[in-house]
Amino acid sequence: MGWLLPLLFMSAPAFADVSRCYSIKDRDQRYYCLATARGDKSRCYAIKNRDQKNLCLAQVGSQKNRCYSIKDRDQKALCLSRF
């Protein structure tokens, strides 16, 4: 889960510079970046890691209920703190 931590603090505003997302090698991180940068929750569904997908959907789709599906306690708490 250590690799997920940097993503949690990367709360890119909608319509940020998406070109930087394409340089990310990790597929899940790239889709997370694209989803949050574009405000496009359809990109969240391409994320394989379940917790990261739910975090993405919670953030981009403003779906607080997705936070409750996150297994990792710290990630869940962080997700819920954003609402």
Buried (B, 14 or more C-beta within 10 A) or exposed (E): EEEBEEBBEEEBEEEBEBEEBEEBEEEBBBBBBBBBBBBBBEBBEBBEBEBBBBBBBBBBBEBEEBBEBBEBEEBBEBBEEEE
